[in-house]
Amino acid sequence: MRELSGDGEQSISRQRGQRAAAGLCAAASGLFAVDASANTSNGYNLPPGVTDLSRDMFALHMEVFWICVGIAVVVFGAMIYSLLRFRKSQGAVADTTMLHSTQVEIVWTVIPVVILVVMAVPAAELILRMEDSRDSGLSIRVTGYQWKWEYQYMDAAEGIDFFSTLARPSNFARELRSGIDPNTVENYLLDVDKPLVIPSGTKVRLLLTSQDVIHAWWVPDFGAKRSAIPGYVNELWFKVDAGKEGTYRGQCAALCGRDHGFMPIVVTVLTPDDFKKWVADQKAALKQPAAAGQATGAPPGAQPPRTAQVLPN
């Protein structure tokens, strides 16, 4: 076995840290890259998204942004005007007689309160809508692990259960001294072996938890982000617009430990009919090992092994 000196170990640790940091930066930049087929971000602003919630978040964000721009123009405009108009070199003399003005205090108290109310009312309404997961058409239990996601379907798709991990091309390219240029890997650090598959036009509810540390399930184009905490179950819902089928990408948004940057999320959105076909294919694949177990005399009640996910065309 090859031995390393202290300096050699430190050098390898630094290289690993640099590779991990590069991976995080590449993944973060990839999230905001334009994908004409699905993702809606232009790289400079929040993505408008493909759900009602994401578009309402974007509209509220822009409303607050323009309010802040207006405040900045008024405040800094008054400051700059005062500095230029009433400077000492122009003969300005400070007025030492005005020590208190009740009217001024009332004005600068009432105006901020009005601005806060204008921003708070739509924000509160949006938060209430975000928390209303009733009447969902599909529920999926999502469990976070270091560093993968497990998806367990309920309702009409009950029985489908698989893990989603970083795709092999990205996993190979991220390794130290791999010799692979990450720029040559499509969707580097933002691709998985088995994506989550959901139907469009359907309210999807996620039940989020974790088996080890705190994770966070985040897909920007859905306006969806919620923590997965060990011992707790959090709810999250979204409804992708009909006609917005495609592939959407996200990441774990919590610092869940070493290799945190290698825990992507990929969601494939199908039409309701295609989703039903996908569910039928998954259940058919699950029956095959069960039938094989019966043929070989497996004991009753034995759990069939998880099978590979049949990916949609």
NUVO-826976 format. One record per residue (C-alpha): residue number from 1; z, x, y. Coordinates in Angstrom, 2 decimals. Layout:
residues N
  seq        Z        X        Y
  NUM        Z        X        Y
...
***
This chain:
residues 313
  seq        Z        X        Y
    1     0.00     0.00     0.00
    2    -0.97     1.36     3.43
    3     1.96     2.10     5.72
    4     1.84     1.69     9.47
    5     3.84     3.49    12.11
    6     5.70     1.54    14.78
    7     2.87     2.19    17.25
    8     0.30     0.99    14.70
    9     2.21    -2.23    14.09
   10     2.51    -2.84    17.82
   11    -1.23    -2.21    18.23
   12    -2.10    -4.77    15.54
   13     0.36    -7.25    17.04
   14    -1.26    -6.83    20.44
   15    -4.72    -7.31    18.93
   16    -3.59   -10.46    17.14
   17    -2.08   -11.76    20.34
   18    -5.29   -11.02    22.23
   19    -7.34   -12.80    19.53
   20    -5.01   -15.83    19.65
   21    -5.18   -15.93    23.45
   22    -8.97   -15.68    23.32
   23    -9.01   -18.50    20.81
   24    -6.88   -20.71    23.06
   25    -9.10   -20.02    26.07
   26   -12.28   -20.68    24.09
   27   -10.88   -23.91    22.70
   28    -9.70   -25.10    26.10
   29   -13.05   -24.35    27.69
   30   -14.82   -26.04    24.81
   31   -12.90   -29.25    25.37
   32   -14.45   -29.62    28.79
   33   -17.95   -28.56    27.87
   34   -20.63   -31.19    28.25
   35   -21.74   -32.75    24.97
   36   -24.64   -35.05    25.74
   37   -24.16   -36.97    22.50
   38   -20.53   -37.93    23.07
   39   -18.01   -36.14    25.29
   40   -18.02   -37.31    28.90
   41   -16.38   -34.52    30.91
   42   -18.44   -32.59    33.46
   43   -16.10   -29.60    33.33
   44   -14.60   -30.19    36.80
   45   -12.74   -33.48    36.54
   46   -11.08   -35.79    34.06
   47   -13.55   -37.37    31.61
   48   -14.33   -41.05    32.37
   49   -14.14   -41.53    28.62
   50   -15.41   -44.20    26.26
   51   -12.49   -46.66    26.28
   52   -11.20   -49.17    28.81
   53    -7.94   -47.23    29.10
   54    -9.66   -43.91    29.76
   55   -11.84   -45.42    32.48
   56    -8.83   -47.09    34.11
   57    -6.99   -43.76    34.02
   58    -9.96   -42.07    35.62
   59   -10.18   -44.76    38.33
   60    -6.44   -44.47    39.07
   61    -6.71   -40.69    39.15
   62    -9.54   -40.86    41.69
   63    -7.67   -43.44    43.80
   64    -4.61   -41.19    44.00
   65    -6.85   -38.18    44.64
   66    -8.51   -39.77    47.66
   67    -5.14   -40.95    49.00
   68    -3.93   -37.35    48.79
   69    -7.11   -36.15    50.51
   70    -6.54   -38.66    53.33
   71    -2.91   -37.55    53.76
   72    -3.97   -33.90    53.80
   73    -6.64   -34.55    56.44
   74    -4.19   -36.40    58.70
   75    -1.27   -33.98    58.29
   76    -3.18   -30.71    58.45
   77    -5.46   -32.09    61.14
   78    -2.44   -32.89    63.33
   79    -0.93   -29.48    62.62
   80    -4.12   -27.58    63.48
   81    -4.70   -29.65    66.62
   82    -1.12   -29.06    67.78
   83    -1.32   -25.32    67.11
   84    -4.53   -24.99    69.08
   85    -3.86   -27.50    71.88
   86    -0.24   -26.64    72.63
   87    -0.12   -22.89    72.20
   88     1.76   -20.64    74.59
   89    -1.34   -18.76    75.67
   90    -2.64   -22.02    77.17
   91     0.53   -22.50    79.19
   92     2.18   -25.06    76.92
   93     5.91   -25.54    77.48
   94     8.20   -27.03    74.85
   95     9.71   -30.44    75.67
   96    13.44   -30.02    75.16
   97    14.38   -33.50    76.34
   98    13.30   -35.47    73.26
   99    16.05   -35.08    70.68
  100    15.78   -38.35    68.72
  101    13.34   -41.22    68.25
  102    14.24   -44.21    66.06
  103    10.67   -45.49    66.16
  104     9.26   -42.21    64.85
  105    11.79   -42.13    62.00
  106    10.95   -45.72    61.02
  107     7.22   -44.97    61.04
  108     7.44   -41.83    58.92
  109     9.70   -43.68    56.44
  110     7.68   -46.90    56.13
  111     4.25   -45.28    55.75
  112     5.19   -43.10    52.70
  113     6.91   -46.10    51.07
  114     3.75   -48.19    51.46
  115     1.64   -45.37    50.01
  116     3.97   -45.02    47.02
  117     3.88   -48.77    46.33
  118     0.07   -48.76    46.49
  119     0.02   -46.02    43.84
  120     2.94   -47.28    41.73
  121     1.80   -50.86    41.11
  122    -1.52   -50.05    39.34
  123     0.13   -47.12    37.55
  124     2.86   -49.39    36.14
  125     0.29   -51.97    35.04
  126    -1.72   -49.27    33.25
  127     1.39   -47.87    31.50
  128     2.28   -51.33    30.21
  129    -1.25   -51.75    28.81
  130    -1.05   -48.32    27.17
  131     2.12   -49.35    25.34
  132     0.75   -52.68    24.08
  133    -0.45   -51.91    20.55
  134    -0.41   -55.52    19.34
  135    -3.37   -57.16    17.59
  136    -4.82   -53.90    16.28
  137    -7.68   -54.11    13.80
  138    -6.96   -50.81    12.03
  139    -3.76   -48.78    11.65
  140    -3.67   -45.12    10.63
  141    -0.61   -42.99     9.98
  142    -1.09   -39.51    11.46
  143     1.21   -36.69    10.37
  144     1.15   -33.28    12.01
  145     1.70   -30.06    10.07
  146     1.43   -26.41    11.00
  147    -1.57   -26.43    11.42
  148    -3.41   -29.50    10.21
  149    -3.39   -33.29    10.41
  150    -2.95   -35.81     7.63
  151    -4.61   -39.23     8.04
  152    -3.37   -42.15     5.93
  153    -5.33   -45.37     6.45
  154    -3.77   -48.84     6.33
  155    -5.06   -52.42     6.47
  156    -8.53   -52.85     4.95
  157    -8.89   -49.08     4.44
  158    -5.52   -48.64     2.72
  159    -5.50   -45.93     0.08
  160    -7.66   -43.43     1.97
  161    -5.61   -40.31     2.61
  162    -6.82   -36.80     3.48
  163    -5.97   -33.66     5.42
  164    -8.04   -32.38     8.35
  165    -7.98   -28.63     9.00
  166    -9.89   -26.08    11.04
  167   -13.47   -25.66     9.80
  168   -14.12   -22.53     7.76
  169   -16.72   -20.95    10.09
  170   -14.20   -21.05    12.97
  171   -11.39   -19.90    10.69
  172   -13.38   -16.90     9.50
  173   -14.53   -15.98    13.02
  174   -11.00   -16.04    14.47
  175    -9.64   -13.51    11.98
  176    -8.83   -10.01    13.15
  177   -11.79    -7.65    12.72
  178   -13.91   -10.45    11.27
  179   -17.04    -8.97    12.80
  180   -18.23   -12.47    13.69
  181   -19.15   -13.27    17.29
  182   -17.35   -16.55    18.18
  183   -20.27   -17.43    20.47
  184   -22.46   -17.78    17.38
  185   -20.14   -20.39    15.80
  186   -20.96   -23.96    16.76
  187   -17.94   -25.80    18.24
  188   -15.78   -22.70    17.79
  189   -12.12   -23.74    17.17
  190   -13.07   -27.37    17.85
  191   -14.42   -28.34    14.43
  192   -12.71   -29.50    11.24
  193   -13.59   -29.86     7.58
  194   -12.81   -33.61     7.46
  195   -12.92   -35.67    10.69
  196   -11.01   -38.86    11.33
  197   -13.46   -41.77    10.97
  198   -12.98   -45.03    12.92
  199   -15.12   -48.05    13.86
  200   -16.30   -48.76    17.40
  201   -15.30   -52.00    19.12
  202   -12.05   -52.10    17.12
  203    -8.51   -51.61    18.41
  204    -7.19   -48.64    16.42
  205    -3.44   -48.01    16.27
  206    -2.09   -44.59    15.32
  207     1.44   -44.13    13.97
  208     2.31   -40.54    14.82
  209     4.95   -38.35    13.22
  210     5.41   -34.73    12.12
  211     6.75   -32.88     9.10
  212     7.81   -29.66    10.83
  213     7.65   -29.14    14.61
  214     6.52   -31.20    17.59
  215     2.75   -31.69    17.75
  216     0.66   -33.83    20.10
  217    -2.49   -35.77    19.17
  218    -4.93   -35.60    22.10
  219    -8.54   -36.72    22.51
  220    -9.51   -36.67    26.23
  221   -12.45   -39.08    25.94
  222   -10.18   -41.75    24.47
  223    -7.54   -41.36    27.18
  224    -5.20   -40.82    24.23
  225    -2.33   -38.34    24.00
  226     1.02   -38.82    22.28
  227     3.62   -36.53    20.73
  228     4.19   -36.34    16.97
  229     7.92   -35.69    16.54
  230     9.75   -35.01    13.26
  231    11.90   -37.97    12.25
  232    10.29   -40.36    14.76
  233     7.24   -42.60    14.76
  234     5.28   -42.93    18.01
  235     2.51   -45.44    18.57
  236    -0.83   -44.84    20.24
  237    -3.89   -47.06    20.46
  238    -7.45   -46.96    21.74
  239   -10.64   -48.99    21.41
  240   -13.95   -47.13    21.62
  241   -16.70   -49.17    23.27
  242   -19.44   -50.55    21.06
  243   -22.55   -48.43    21.51
  244   -20.48   -45.25    22.08
  245   -20.65   -44.07    18.48
  246   -20.58   -40.32    18.03
  247   -18.27   -37.36    17.61
  248   -15.35   -36.74    19.95
  249   -13.15   -33.66    19.99
  250    -9.60   -32.86    20.99
  251    -6.69   -30.62    20.06
  252    -2.99   -30.50    19.40
  253    -1.60   -30.45    22.96
  254     1.88   -29.13    22.10
  255     2.85   -25.49    21.70
  256     3.56   -25.89    17.98
  257     3.92   -22.21    17.14
  258     1.73   -19.31    16.14
  259    -1.89   -20.38    15.52
  260    -1.33   -23.40    17.79
  261    -4.85   -22.98    19.19
  262    -6.37   -23.51    15.73
  263    -5.38   -27.16    15.21
  264    -8.34   -29.21    16.50
  265    -8.97   -32.95    16.25
  266   -12.40   -34.39    15.51
  267   -13.06   -38.14    15.48
  268   -16.29   -39.65    14.18
  269   -16.93   -43.14    15.58
  270   -19.18   -45.38    13.46
  271   -20.47   -48.90    13.92
  272   -18.28   -51.51    12.13
  273   -20.91   -51.94     9.39
  274   -21.22   -48.20     8.82
  275   -17.44   -47.90     8.78
  276   -17.19   -50.55     6.06
  277   -19.73   -48.58     4.01
  278   -17.72   -45.39     4.56
  279   -14.53   -47.13     3.41
  280   -16.31   -48.40     0.30
  281   -17.55   -44.86    -0.46
  282   -14.04   -43.44    -0.06
  283   -12.49   -46.03    -2.36
  284   -15.23   -45.50    -4.93
  285   -14.50   -41.76    -4.86
  286   -10.79   -42.47    -5.36
  287   -11.47   -44.58    -8.45
  288   -13.33   -41.79   -10.23
  289   -10.31   -39.49   -10.84
  290    -8.23   -42.54   -11.82
  291   -10.82   -43.53   -14.43
  292   -11.01   -39.92   -15.63
  293    -7.23   -39.85   -15.99
  294    -7.26   -42.99   -18.14
  295    -9.99   -41.52   -20.31
  296    -7.92   -38.37   -20.93
  297    -4.74   -40.33   -21.65
  298    -2.83   -39.61   -18.43
  299     0.63   -41.27   -18.38
  300     0.79   -44.70   -16.66
  301     1.69   -44.51   -12.99
  302     0.45   -40.94   -12.58
  303    -0.88   -40.32    -9.10
  304    -4.55   -39.29    -9.00
  305    -5.28   -36.10    -7.05
  306    -6.72   -36.34    -3.54
  307   -10.48   -36.17    -3.58
  308   -12.86   -34.64    -1.10
  309   -13.75   -36.91     1.77
  310   -17.24   -38.40     1.65
  311   -18.53   -37.62     5.12
  312   -20.70   -40.18     6.91
  313   -24.36   -39.39     7.39
***
